[in-house]
Amino acid sequence: MKKLTANWGLKLISLLFAMIVWFLVTNINDPITPVRFSNIQVMIKNDDLITGRGQVYSVLDGSNVINSVTVYAPRSVIDSLSQNNIVATADVQNLSSLNTISIDITTNKYSDKIDRIVPSADLVKLDIEKKKSKQLQLEAKTIGEPKEGFIVGEINTDENLIKISGAESIVDRVSKAEVDLDVTGLQTDIGSNEDIVLYDKDGEVVDSTNLEMKTRSVKVNVPILQTKKVPVRYRISGKTAEGYAQTGDIDSNPGEVLIAGKKSVLSTVDAIIVEGEDLDVTGLKDNFTYTADLKQFLPAGVVFADDKFDGKATVVVYIGSVSESTVDVSTKNIAVEGVPEGFEVTIDSNGEDDKVSLTLAGLDSRINTLNNSALRGTINIEQVMKENNLTELAEGSYRADVEWNLPKGVEVKNTVSVHISVKKAD
């Protein structure tokens, strides 16, 4: 017993010395060492406590990412740690009245050997709002212009309506949803998947990152149509009042329109034909005016190339009074056509000044300006042979009707006939 208690002071000193030596040896071989990890993502836990109340949240100032986390641990532990071993969480159950959550940081291995962990930030800051939804009509637009001679047809998208949900303040900012497709220089149809862009009332883009959208892109189909300029023509029906007639002049405004369609369709369209019971001049004595909706007369697969044109066209059909006039025309103004080779045909006459009388009927404006000496008639030998039951022309004297070349709107009221002599040529 005395041996155990003898020199107890020396023994105590020896024990303390041994402990110090052990501590020094341990720290020299495996010292506590710091290591820094950057950009550590903080996981939000139990966020259903917010969303379950019909609210949404967003993280403010990027506070769910810690710029740096410094871990202090023995070198042997530090050497086996990586950024993936750092676990940072913020539990919504610990949400403060200021909408902040303290960050808890640990490691997923060797946590019992970690001396301490020092983050550069220890709070996640949230912005919590009422959740709101809105449905928007999806607009499709094009950028640029197709190749000259082509236009953009009616654009189709896979989706016509989209629904957005999120923080009330963001949803309320959104006034339209749009997809854009560049058609510069195109001459054939194009289809492409395009991102949906949200805009506010001022045309500024609204960041949709924190909004819920069923789809963020849609298929856009854009037909490219060829253009062609064609006249507008009218089919007028009915008979004017007695003593009146159409002058033959029609004014249309516009007189021609630019249409568009597929090349195969346009090749069959030479004019826009306007017709129908409304284009009836029966019993009229004055000019007829009518406004037509040309859209009703467009062939299938054809549209107007100018989107500013409303399709309306106004037509004026001119009507004038009719009168009769009898004029004398020299037989020298009558030509004979179709004389077979080897024959000569002459018009029988009693003198150089032989004339025939024509009774002409037509619009006053035409009758009054007629130049009698300029009137010309023709005799067709084939018609003479037919009327005389001849298969071959023979010498003799025949009666022949004269066809007159008259101005538009003037007609002959009487049949004019002359006698002709047929002889074999010398």
Secondary structure as the mmCIF struct_conf table of DSSP 4:
data_model
#
loop_
_struct_conf.conf_type_id
_struct_conf.id
_struct_conf.beg_label_comp_id
_struct_conf.beg_label_asym_id
_struct_conf.beg_label_seq_id
_struct_conf.end_label_comp_id
_struct_conf.end_label_asym_id
_struct_conf.end_label_seq_id
HELX_RH_AL_P HELX_RH_AL_P1 LYS A 2 THR A 5
TURN_TY1_P TURN_TY1_P1 ALA A 6 ASN A 7
HELX_RH_AL_P HELX_RH_AL_P2 TRP A 8 ASN A 29
BEND BEND1 ASP A 30 ASP A 30
STRN STRN1 ILE A 32 LYS A 45
TURN_TY1_P TURN_TY1_P2 ASP A 47 ASP A 47
HELX_RH_AL_P HELX_RH_AL_P3 ASP A 48 THR A 51
TURN_TY1_P TURN_TY1_P3 GLY A 52 GLY A 54
STRN STRN2 GLN A 55 VAL A 59
BEND BEND2 LEU A 60 LEU A 60
TURN_TY1_P TURN_TY1_P4 ASP A 61 ASN A 64
STRN STRN3 VAL A 65 PRO A 74
HELX_RH_AL_P HELX_RH_AL_P4 ARG A 75 ILE A 78
TURN_TY1_P TURN_TY1_P5 ASP A 79 SER A 80
HELX_RH_3T_P HELX_RH_3T_P1 GLN A 83 ASN A 85
STRN STRN4 ILE A 86 ASP A 91
HELX_RH_3T_P HELX_RH_3T_P2 VAL A 92 ASN A 94
TURN_TY1_P TURN_TY1_P6 SER A 97 LEU A 98
BEND BEND3 ASN A 99 ASN A 99
STRN STRN5 THR A 100 SER A 102
STRN STRN6 ASP A 104 THR A 107
BEND BEND4 ASN A 108 TYR A 110
HELX_RH_3T_P HELX_RH_3T_P3 SER A 111 LYS A 113
STRN STRN7 ARG A 116 PRO A 119
BEND BEND5 SER A 120 SER A 120
STRN STRN8 LEU A 123 ILE A 143
BEND BEND6 GLY A 144 GLY A 144
BEND BEND7 LYS A 147 LYS A 147
TURN_TY1_P TURN_TY1_P7 GLU A 148 GLY A 149
STRN STRN9 PHE A 150 VAL A 152
STRN STRN10 ASN A 156 THR A 157
BEND BEND8 ASP A 158 ASP A 158
BEND BEND9 ASN A 160 ASN A 160
STRN STRN11 LEU A 161 ALA A 167
HELX_RH_AL_P HELX_RH_AL_P5 GLU A 168 ARG A 173
STRN STRN12 LYS A 176 ASP A 182
TURN_TY1_P TURN_TY1_P8 THR A 184 GLY A 185
BEND BEND10 THR A 188 THR A 188
STRN STRN13 ILE A 190 ASP A 195
STRN STRN14 VAL A 197 TYR A 199
TURN_TY1_P TURN_TY1_P9 LYS A 201 ASP A 202
BEND BEND11 GLY A 203 GLY A 203
HELX_LH_PP_P HELX_LH_PP_P1 GLU A 204 GLU A 204
STRN STRN15 VAL A 205 VAL A 205
HELX_LH_PP_P HELX_LH_PP_P2 VAL A 206 ASP A 207
TURN_TY1_P TURN_TY1_P10 THR A 209 ASN A 210
BEND BEND12 LEU A 211 LEU A 211
STRN STRN16 GLU A 212 MET A 213
BEND BEND13 LYS A 214 LYS A 214
BEND BEND14 ARG A 216 ARG A 216
STRN STRN17 SER A 217 VAL A 222
STRN STRN18 ILE A 224 TYR A 234
STRN STRN19 SER A 237 SER A 237
BEND BEND15 GLY A 238 GLY A 238
HELX_LH_PP_P HELX_LH_PP_P3 THR A 240 ALA A 241
TURN_TY1_P TURN_TY1_P11 GLU A 242 GLY A 243
STRN STRN20 TYR A 244 ASN A 253
BEND BEND16 PRO A 254 GLY A 255
STRN STRN21 GLU A 256 GLY A 261
HELX_RH_AL_P HELX_RH_AL_P6 LYS A 263 LEU A 266
TURN_TY1_P TURN_TY1_P12 SER A 267 THR A 268
BEND BEND17 ASP A 270 ASP A 270
STRN STRN22 ILE A 272 VAL A 274
BEND BEND18 GLY A 276 GLY A 276
TURN_TY1_P TURN_TY1_P13 GLU A 277 ASP A 278
BEND BEND19 LEU A 279 LEU A 279
STRN STRN23 ASP A 280 ASP A 280
TURN_TY1_P TURN_TY1_P14 THR A 282 GLY A 283
BEND BEND20 ASP A 286 ASP A 286
STRN STRN24 PHE A 288 ASP A 293
HELX_RH_3T_P HELX_RH_3T_P4 LEU A 294 PHE A 297
HELX_LH_PP_P HELX_LH_PP_P4 LEU A 298 PRO A 299
TURN_TY1_P TURN_TY1_P15 ALA A 300 GLY A 301
STRN STRN25 VAL A 303 PHE A 304
BEND BEND21 ALA A 305 ALA A 305
TURN_TY1_P TURN_TY1_P16 ASP A 307 LYS A 308
STRN STRN26 LYS A 312 SER A 330
HELX_RH_3T_P HELX_RH_3T_P5 THR A 331 ASN A 333
STRN STRN27 ILE A 334 GLU A 337
HELX_LH_PP_P HELX_LH_PP_P5 VAL A 339 PRO A 340
TURN_TY1_P TURN_TY1_P17 GLU A 341 GLY A 342
STRN STRN28 PHE A 343 ILE A 347
BEND BEND22 ASN A 350 GLY A 351
TURN_TY1_P TURN_TY1_P18 GLU A 352 ASP A 353
STRN STRN29 LYS A 355 LEU A 363
HELX_RH_AL_P HELX_RH_AL_P7 ASP A 364 ILE A 367
TURN_TY1_P TURN_TY1_P19 ASN A 368 THR A 369
HELX_RH_3T_P HELX_RH_3T_P6 ASN A 372 ALA A 374
STRN STRN30 ARG A 376 ASN A 380
HELX_RH_AL_P HELX_RH_AL_P8 ILE A 381 GLU A 387
TURN_TY1_P TURN_TY1_P20 ASN A 388 ASN A 389
BEND BEND23 THR A 391 GLU A 392
BEND BEND24 GLU A 395 GLU A 395
STRN STRN31 GLY A 396 ASP A 401
HELX_LH_PP_P HELX_LH_PP_P6 VAL A 402 VAL A 402
STRN STRN32 GLU A 403 ASN A 405
TURN_TY1_P TURN_TY1_P21 LYS A 408 GLY A 409
STRN STRN33 VAL A 410 VAL A 412
BEND BEND25 LYS A 413 ASN A 414
STRN STRN34 SER A 417 LYS A 424
#
